Structures are given as C-alpha cells and as structure tokens.
C-alpha cells in the first residue's frame, strides 16, 4: 500500500476571498521555527511514496527549507514531490532552487487569465506573471507542471475559460485542475457573495464543456476536477482517492493511517510549540471508499468493495443505480460503477439518495 506525506504551509501574502483553507495572510516568508517544528514531527516516519507541500503558499519557503524537508522525509526513489506555487512569489532563481532541492512536480495557481477577475478573487498575480512562470519553470528543468483553472466565476464567459486554458496549455502544462468556484462559509465570499455568479445550470455547462475541450487537447479526465496527459496523473491525490495511508503535518492537516482518521488543531503557534497532539476523527470505512472512488473516472469495483469492507449494495440501491445509468449519470459495466461527467456534477445528490 502506498504512503503519502502532506506538509501544510499555513502562510500566504494575502487570503484569497474564496479560500477556506487554514492559513495566515500578510506573510512574506515561512518562519524557520515553523520548519523546525515540521522537522521535529517527521522523526521516525516511513519513507513516503509521494510528498506534497501544500498551503497556504508553499512557494514562500526558501530552497534551503524545501531541501531540509525533503531530506528529512527521505522519499522513496522515483517519488512524486509536489510544491504548490503562486505566480507572484516566483522567480527564475527560486524555481531553479526548488528543482535542485528535489521538487519534481510544480502546481501553479493560475485560476484565470483575466486580470480584472484575479482582483475580484483577491489574487495578487497577473496573467502575464502566470505566463512567465511556466517559461521559468520549464527553464528550471520542471517537466511535470500542473495549472489550476477556476470556472463559474462572477460574470464568467466561455472566452475567459478559453483564454485561461490557452495560457496553461501554451505554458506546457502536463496536468490541469479545472474546478467550479464554490462559496464557502467563513470566507470573504461567504460573508458577501460576489454579484453576477452563474446559476447551477450555467456552471454545469461550463464544466461539461471543459471536459470535452480538455479531452480534445489530450488531457484525459481521471477525477472530477483533474485532467492529465498520459502518465502525469497526480500520484499523491490518488492515494487519497484510493483510501491508502497518508499523513498530514501542520495545523489543520488531516491524516488517515491504518483506516483511522485524525487531524492537527488549527493553531500554528501551538504546533510550533509542540503543545498539541492530533485529534482522533473516526475511521475510514466503506462509505468513505465509495465516496472517494466515485470521484474517479475509473470508478468503484463492487467486488473490491465487498473484499475490503464487506459491503454490498442492497437490491433497492442497485435499482437506484440502474436508474442513474439509464439517465446518463453513471456506467455499470463488469461490476464497476463509475459516474459520467454529468453524474459527477450531481455526485452529492446521487450519494445522498444512495445512502438513504
């Protein structure tokens, strides 16, 4: 079974208006005391198959700090080592330093190619900066580069999606994450939603058009929001979706090891001081496996569900699933259940009815 290590970097220049991840704005760098706390918690860990530096803004780390974290983690040979990056924090020298430190996969938060929209979102970079970062990344030796597209933004148009897609594809991305804006409670948008948001039907249309366009460009969908050229699927996130072991380090970071879930309290200072321990959060069972596998185009193997968790769908549940197939929301072939792109849009509704 694969093991993934996630390291949370809870620092960023400014909090984006849609972001509900735990992070602190007004940060220009990552304090060394925080890195030391991470290194402390990395003692005696198994060697990971993947290492993911997420945030926040991990590109606020220095190459030396990244090197220290990778060296301590001691990933297995050939491991995927990902670092999330915001364009306004990058430079040719910094990217060269990250590559030399051992990072072999870069995830660039583009979101949109429209500068006016970036300001609405609270992003600090411009489209020109994002475009430049792809050039710098390739020059630094990165061959595995992911770009983020956020769809269904205020006043969103097909032209905005196309401009953003062109920027990322022309930048040489091997992987694209394309997802719909979601208004989360507790965020700036949650407190005051922006005007002119597309309705649910319009958002669904943007998503379905994106699936078709990305496929035509050679980015095959393998998960609800993720598309990759062959061989460039995100290995770390696949560990999550396959219900394999992963360990998260840092405030608010979640883990699941041996089927048991736990998370760190949302306090950076307490994590640095070593005055808190992870909190238990139940077990990862059959329904977790169903939910996560139905995010994947590969789908849910019903025989494997029974083998791993002793679960089988009832006759009533199977009848409901056959209705989903007839409506074009799912496929059920050779004992494997998979949602179609139309079904992925309403995955929560399908799962709710299935659980009932």
matplotlib code that plots the C-alpha trace (Angstrom):
import matplotlib.pyplot as plt

x = [0.0, 1.3, 2.0, 1.7, 3.1, 1.4, 3.1, 0.9, 2.5, -0.1, 1.4, 0.4, 0.8, -3.0, -6.1, -8.0, -11.7, -12.8, -10.3, -11.4, -8.1, -6.3, -3.6, -2.3, -2.2, 0.4, 3.3, 6.4, 8.2, 7.9, 9.5, 12.3, 10.8, 7.8, 10.1, 11.9, 8.6, 7.8, 11.2, 10.6, 7.3, 9.0, 11.1, 10.9, 8.3, 8.1, 9.6, 6.8, 5.9, 4.7, 5.5, 3.2, 3.9, 0.5, -0.9, -1.2, 1.6, 4.5, 6.4, 7.1, 9.6, 13.2, 15.0, 17.1, 14.0, 12.5, 15.7, 15.7, 12.1, 12.7, 15.9, 14.2, 11.2, 13.6, 11.1, 11.5, 13.4, 11.2, 8.7, 6.5, 7.4, 4.9, 5.1, 2.2, 3.2, 1.6, 2.9, 3.7, 6.1, 8.2, 11.4, 13.8, 16.3, 13.7, 12.4, 15.9, 16.5, 13.3, 14.2, 17.7, 16.2, 14.3, 10.9, 9.9, 6.3, 5.0, 1.4, 0.8, -2.3, -3.4, -7.2, -8.0, -6.3, -8.3, -6.6, -9.8, -11.2, -8.0, -8.5, -12.1, -10.8, -8.2, -5.3, -2.1, -0.6, -1.4, -1.9, 1.4, 3.1, 1.5, 2.5, 6.1, 6.2, 5.5, 8.5, 10.7, 9.6, 10.4, 13.8, 14.5, 14.0, 10.4, 8.8, 5.7, 3.7, 0.1, -2.1, -5.3, -8.4, -11.3, -14.6, -18.0, -16.6, -18.6, -19.8, -17.9, -17.8, -16.5, -14.0, -12.5, -12.2, -10.6, -8.1, -7.1, -6.9, -4.7, -2.3, -1.9, -1.6, 0.8, 2.8, 3.5, 1.3, 1.1, -1.8, -4.7, -7.1, -10.3, -13.0, -16.0, -15.9, -17.6, -18.8, -17.7, -18.9, -16.4, -14.7, -14.9, -17.1, -19.2, -19.8, -20.5, -21.0, -19.9, -22.5, -23.3, -22.5, -23.6, -26.5, -26.2, -27.2, -24.7, -21.9, -22.7, -22.5, -19.0, -17.8, -19.1, -17.6, -14.3, -14.3, -14.8, -12.2, -9.6, -10.1, -9.7, -6.4, -5.0, -5.8, -7.7, -10.1, -9.2, -11.0, -13.9, -11.7, -8.4, -7.1, -3.7, -1.6, -0.9, 1.5, 1.1, -1.8, -1.3, 0.0, -0.4, -4.1, -4.7, -3.5, -6.4, -9.0, -7.8, -8.2, -4.5, -2.4, -1.5, -0.1, -0.6, 1.7, 0.9, -2.0, -5.4, -3.7, -5.7, -4.4, -5.7, -3.4, -4.5, -8.1, -8.0, -8.5, -7.0, -6.1, -4.0, -5.8, -5.9, -3.2, 0.1, 1.7, 0.6, 2.1, 5.3, 5.4, 4.6, 1.8, -0.9, -1.4, -3.5, -7.2, -8.9, -11.6, -13.2, -12.4, -12.2, -14.8, -16.8, -18.8, -15.6, -14.2, -17.4, -17.4, -13.8, -13.8, -16.8, -14.7, -12.5, -13.3, -12.0, -14.9, -15.8, -15.2, -18.1, -16.2, -13.3, -15.7, -17.0, -13.5, -12.1, -15.1, -17.6, -20.2, -22.7, -25.4, -29.0, -31.5, -33.1, -29.7, -28.9, -32.3, -31.5, -28.0, -29.6, -31.9, -28.8, -27.3, -30.5, -30.5, -26.9, -25.4, -23.4, -22.0, -22.2, -20.1, -18.4, -19.1, -17.6, -19.7, -18.5, -20.1, -20.2, -19.2, -23.0, -23.2, -20.1, -21.8, -24.6, -22.4, -23.6, -27.2, -26.5, -24.6, -27.3, -30.0, -27.8, -27.1, -30.8]
y = [0.0, 3.5, 6.1, 9.8, 12.6, 16.0, 19.1, 22.1, 25.6, 27.9, 31.2, 33.4, 37.0, 37.6, 35.5, 34.9, 35.8, 32.2, 30.3, 28.3, 26.5, 27.3, 29.9, 33.3, 36.3, 39.1, 36.6, 37.3, 34.1, 30.9, 31.3, 28.9, 28.0, 26.5, 24.5, 23.2, 22.1, 20.2, 18.5, 17.6, 15.8, 14.0, 11.8, 8.0, 8.3, 5.6, 6.6, 8.1, 7.2, 10.9, 14.2, 17.1, 20.7, 22.5, 25.6, 28.4, 29.3, 26.8, 28.8, 31.3, 28.6, 29.1, 26.4, 25.6, 25.0, 22.8, 20.8, 20.2, 19.0, 16.6, 15.3, 14.6, 12.9, 10.8, 9.8, 6.5, 6.6, 7.9, 9.6, 12.4, 15.5, 18.4, 22.0, 24.4, 27.9, 31.3, 33.2, 36.5, 34.7, 33.0, 34.0, 32.0, 31.7, 30.4, 27.8, 26.6, 26.3, 24.3, 21.9, 21.4, 20.8, 17.8, 19.1, 17.4, 18.5, 22.1, 23.2, 26.8, 28.6, 30.4, 30.4, 32.8, 34.8, 37.9, 40.4, 42.1, 38.7, 38.0, 41.2, 40.1, 36.8, 38.5, 37.1, 39.1, 38.0, 39.0, 36.8, 37.9, 36.8, 33.4, 33.0, 33.9, 31.4, 28.5, 29.6, 29.9, 26.5, 24.7, 26.5, 25.4, 21.7, 21.0, 18.5, 17.9, 21.1, 21.5, 24.5, 25.5, 26.8, 28.1, 28.2, 29.8, 33.0, 36.2, 37.1, 34.1, 33.5, 30.9, 33.4, 33.7, 29.9, 29.7, 32.4, 30.7, 27.3, 28.7, 30.3, 27.0, 24.7, 27.0, 27.1, 23.4, 22.0, 18.3, 18.3, 20.7, 21.0, 22.6, 23.2, 25.4, 28.3, 27.2, 29.8, 28.5, 29.7, 31.7, 33.1, 36.7, 35.5, 33.6, 36.7, 38.8, 36.8, 38.5, 39.7, 38.0, 34.5, 31.9, 29.7, 25.9, 25.1, 27.6, 26.3, 22.8, 23.8, 25.3, 22.2, 19.8, 22.0, 22.0, 18.1, 18.0, 20.6, 19.2, 15.7, 17.0, 18.6, 15.4, 16.0, 12.9, 13.2, 10.8, 12.5, 15.0, 18.1, 16.7, 16.1, 14.9, 13.9, 10.1, 9.3, 12.6, 11.9, 13.3, 10.4, 12.0, 12.7, 9.3, 7.9, 9.9, 8.6, 5.0, 5.1, 4.4, 5.7, 9.4, 11.6, 15.3, 17.5, 21.1, 22.9, 21.7, 18.9, 15.7, 12.1, 8.6, 5.8, 2.2, 3.2, 5.7, 9.4, 12.3, 15.9, 18.6, 21.5, 24.8, 26.7, 27.4, 28.7, 25.6, 23.4, 25.3, 25.0, 21.3, 21.8, 20.0, 16.5, 15.2, 14.8, 11.4, 11.8, 8.3, 5.6, 5.4, 2.8, 1.5, 4.6, 6.7, 4.4, 4.6, 8.4, 8.7, 6.1, 7.7, 10.8, 8.8, 8.1, 4.6, 4.1, 1.7, -2.0, -3.6, -6.9, -5.0, -3.0, -6.3, -7.7, -4.7, -3.6, -6.5, -4.2, -4.9, -2.7, -3.7, -4.6, -1.1, 0.6, -1.4, -0.4, 3.3, 2.9, 1.3, 4.4, 6.6, 4.6, 4.9, 8.7, 9.0, 9.8, 6.6, 3.5, 0.0, -2.4, -5.7, -5.0, -1.5, 1.6, 4.9, 8.3, 10.1, 13.8, 14.6, 12.4, 13.9, 17.3, 15.9, 13.4, 14.7, 14.2, 10.7, 9.7, 11.1, 9.0, 6.0, 6.2, 6.5]
z = [0.0, -0.9, 1.7, 1.1, 3.2, 3.1, 4.6, 5.2, 4.9, 6.5, 5.3, 2.3, 1.2, 1.4, 2.0, -1.2, -1.0, -1.8, 0.3, 3.4, 3.9, 7.2, 6.5, 7.7, 5.4, 5.4, 5.4, 3.3, 4.2, 6.2, 9.7, 10.4, 13.7, 11.8, 9.5, 12.7, 14.1, 10.9, 11.1, 14.7, 13.8, 10.9, 13.1, 12.5, 9.7, 7.0, 3.7, 1.6, -2.0, -2.5, -0.8, -1.2, 0.0, 0.1, 1.7, 2.1, -0.2, -0.1, -2.6, 0.3, 1.5, 0.6, -1.4, 1.7, 3.7, 1.0, 0.7, 4.5, 4.5, 1.5, 3.0, 6.3, 4.6, 2.6, -0.1, -1.9, -5.3, -8.1, -5.7, -6.9, -4.9, -5.5, -4.4, -4.8, -6.1, -6.5, -9.5, -7.7, -5.4, -8.1, -9.9, -12.2, -9.3, -6.9, -9.3, -10.1, -6.3, -5.8, -8.6, -7.3, -3.8, -5.2, -6.2, -9.4, -9.8, -9.7, -9.2, -10.3, -9.1, -12.3, -11.8, -14.6, -17.4, -16.8, -14.5, -13.5, -12.3, -10.4, -8.4, -7.6, -6.3, -4.2, -6.1, -6.2, -9.5, -13.1, -16.1, -17.5, -14.4, -14.6, -18.2, -17.3, -14.5, -16.9, -19.0, -15.9, -14.6, -17.9, -18.0, -14.4, -15.5, -14.5, -16.8, -14.7, -14.3, -13.2, -13.7, -11.9, -13.7, -11.6, -13.5, -13.0, -11.6, -11.4, -14.9, -16.3, -20.1, -22.5, -23.7, -20.2, -19.9, -23.3, -22.5, -19.3, -21.0, -23.7, -21.2, -19.3, -22.4, -24.1, -20.9, -21.3, -18.5, -18.3, -15.8, -15.3, -12.3, -13.5, -10.9, -10.2, -7.7, -4.5, -2.0, 1.4, 4.8, 6.8, 3.7, 2.4, -0.4, 2.1, 4.1, 1.0, -2.2, -5.4, -7.9, -11.2, -10.3, -12.8, -11.7, -11.2, -14.8, -16.3, -14.0, -15.1, -18.7, -18.2, -16.5, -19.2, -22.0, -20.1, -20.0, -23.8, -24.6, -22.3, -23.7, -27.3, -26.2, -24.8, -21.1, -20.1, -17.2, -14.3, -11.4, -11.1, -11.4, -12.6, -16.2, -17.3, -20.2, -20.1, -17.2, -15.5, -13.1, -9.6, -7.6, -4.2, -4.6, -6.0, -2.6, -1.0, -3.5, -3.2, 0.6, 1.1, 4.0, 4.2, 6.9, 7.2, 9.2, 10.2, 11.7, 10.3, 8.3, 8.1, 8.1, 7.6, 8.7, 9.1, 8.5, 11.4, 10.7, 12.7, 12.3, 13.9, 15.7, 13.7, 15.6, 14.1, 17.3, 19.2, 16.5, 16.7, 20.5, 20.4, 22.9, 20.9, 19.5, 16.6, 17.4, 16.5, 13.8, 13.4, 11.0, 7.2, 6.2, 3.3, 2.6, 2.6, 0.0, -2.1, -2.0, -2.9, -5.6, -7.3, -7.7, -10.1, -13.8, -13.1, -10.6, -7.9, -8.2, -6.4, -5.8, -4.2, -2.0, -0.7, -0.3, 1.6, 3.6, 3.5, 1.9, -0.8, -2.2, -1.5, -4.2, -3.7, -4.0, -7.2, -8.7, -8.0, -9.6, -12.7, -12.9, -12.8, -15.7, -17.7, -17.1, -18.3, -14.9, -14.4, -16.0, -14.6, -16.5, -15.4, -11.8, -11.9, -11.1, -12.4, -12.7, -16.1, -16.2, -15.9, -12.9, -11.3, -11.3, -9.1, -7.2, -3.8, -4.7, -6.0, -2.9, -0.6, -2.3, -2.4, 1.4, 2.2]

ax = plt.figure().add_subplot(projection="3d")
ax.plot(x, y, z, "-o")
ax.set_aspect("equal")
plt.show()
